[in-house]
Amino acid sequence: MPRFGFYDFARPVGTVQTNKRILMKTHTWILSALMASVLILAGCSKSGGGASVDAAPVEKSFASAEPALKAAADKAVAAIKGADYSAATAELQKLAANIKLTDDQKKAITDVLAQVQKAVAEAGTKAAGEANKALGDVQKSLGK
């Protein structure tokens, strides 16, 4: 049974395989951090490069609605204009569940919600493409 002294932890690991394993773990962490940052930056960018969402049908159909419905519609429109599609989706879904809606209001909500979902899907595809490009660039720089 080997005995370890107090300062034995400071000795070099010694084997080439162990050093390679440590190096690979380090590269994996760096790649993971880079991928996460690329996805975050691509997902949070508010550039208008994706599909545009026209909130005008919701604005028009709720212009003369009762104040509570109009406030919820205005909140959804503001989220769409700010490219906050998750908040817009939540607000539109809440509005769609209201039983006091007219047929025109229901249609406007359905149409705009479809546009929002399409914009989200396109943004996800764009982010995945950018992440794959970044991964390729990192792998080239590491010599793989």
WOJO-V501426 format. One record per residue. N is the residue number from 0. RES is the residue in one small letter. D_FIRST is the distance of its C-alpha to the first C-alpha in whole Angstrom. Layout:
n=N res=RES d_first=D_FIRST
n=N res=RES d_first=D_FIRST
This chain:
n=0 res=m d_first=0
n=1 res=p d_first=4
n=2 res=r d_first=6
n=3 res=f d_first=10
n=4 res=g d_first=13
n=5 res=f d_first=16
n=6 res=y d_first=18
n=7 res=d d_first=15
n=8 res=f d_first=17
n=9 res=a d_first=20
n=10 res=r d_first=19
n=11 res=p d_first=20
n=12 res=v d_first=19
n=13 res=g d_first=19
n=14 res=t d_first=20
n=15 res=v d_first=24
n=16 res=q d_first=23
n=17 res=t d_first=22
n=18 res=n d_first=24
n=19 res=k d_first=27
n=20 res=r d_first=26
n=21 res=i d_first=26
n=22 res=l d_first=30
n=23 res=m d_first=31
n=24 res=k d_first=30
n=25 res=t d_first=32
n=26 res=h d_first=35
n=27 res=t d_first=35
n=28 res=w d_first=35
n=29 res=i d_first=38
n=30 res=l d_first=39
n=31 res=s d_first=39
n=32 res=a d_first=40
n=33 res=l d_first=43
n=34 res=m d_first=44
n=35 res=a d_first=44
n=36 res=s d_first=47
n=37 res=v d_first=49
n=38 res=l d_first=49
n=39 res=i d_first=50
n=40 res=l d_first=52
n=41 res=a d_first=54
n=42 res=g d_first=54
n=43 res=c d_first=56
n=44 res=s d_first=58
n=45 res=k d_first=62
n=46 res=s d_first=63
n=47 res=g d_first=66
n=48 res=g d_first=65
n=49 res=g d_first=65
n=50 res=a d_first=67
n=51 res=s d_first=70
n=52 res=v d_first=70
n=53 res=d d_first=74
n=54 res=a d_first=74
n=55 res=a d_first=78
n=56 res=p d_first=79
n=57 res=v d_first=77
n=58 res=e d_first=79
n=59 res=k d_first=82
n=60 res=s d_first=82
n=61 res=f d_first=80
n=62 res=a d_first=83
n=63 res=s d_first=85
n=64 res=a d_first=83
n=65 res=e d_first=82
n=66 res=p d_first=80
n=67 res=a d_first=77
n=68 res=l d_first=77
n=69 res=k d_first=78
n=70 res=a d_first=75
n=71 res=a d_first=72
n=72 res=a d_first=74
n=73 res=d d_first=74
n=74 res=k d_first=70
n=75 res=a d_first=70
n=76 res=v d_first=72
n=77 res=a d_first=70
n=78 res=a d_first=67
n=79 res=i d_first=68
n=80 res=k d_first=70
n=81 res=g d_first=67
n=82 res=a d_first=65
n=83 res=d d_first=62
n=84 res=y d_first=63
n=85 res=s d_first=60
n=86 res=a d_first=62
n=87 res=a d_first=65
n=88 res=t d_first=64
n=89 res=a d_first=63
n=90 res=e d_first=67
n=91 res=l d_first=69
n=92 res=q d_first=67
n=93 res=k d_first=68
n=94 res=l d_first=72
n=95 res=a d_first=72
n=96 res=a d_first=71
n=97 res=n d_first=74
n=98 res=i d_first=77
n=99 res=k d_first=80
n=100 res=l d_first=79
n=101 res=t d_first=82
n=102 res=d d_first=82
n=103 res=d d_first=82
n=104 res=q d_first=79
n=105 res=k d_first=77
n=106 res=k d_first=78
n=107 res=a d_first=77
n=108 res=i d_first=74
n=109 res=t d_first=73
n=110 res=d d_first=74
n=111 res=v d_first=72
n=112 res=l d_first=69
n=113 res=a d_first=69
n=114 res=q d_first=69
n=115 res=v d_first=66
n=116 res=q d_first=64
n=117 res=k d_first=65
n=118 res=a d_first=64
n=119 res=v d_first=61
n=120 res=a d_first=60
n=121 res=e d_first=61
n=122 res=a d_first=59
n=123 res=g d_first=56
n=124 res=t d_first=57
n=125 res=k d_first=57
n=126 res=a d_first=54
n=127 res=a d_first=52
n=128 res=g d_first=54
n=129 res=e d_first=53
n=130 res=a d_first=50
n=131 res=n d_first=50
n=132 res=k d_first=51
n=133 res=a d_first=49
n=134 res=l d_first=46
n=135 res=g d_first=48
n=136 res=d d_first=48
n=137 res=v d_first=45
n=138 res=q d_first=43
n=139 res=k d_first=46
n=140 res=s d_first=45
n=141 res=l d_first=41
n=142 res=g d_first=42
n=143 res=k d_first=42
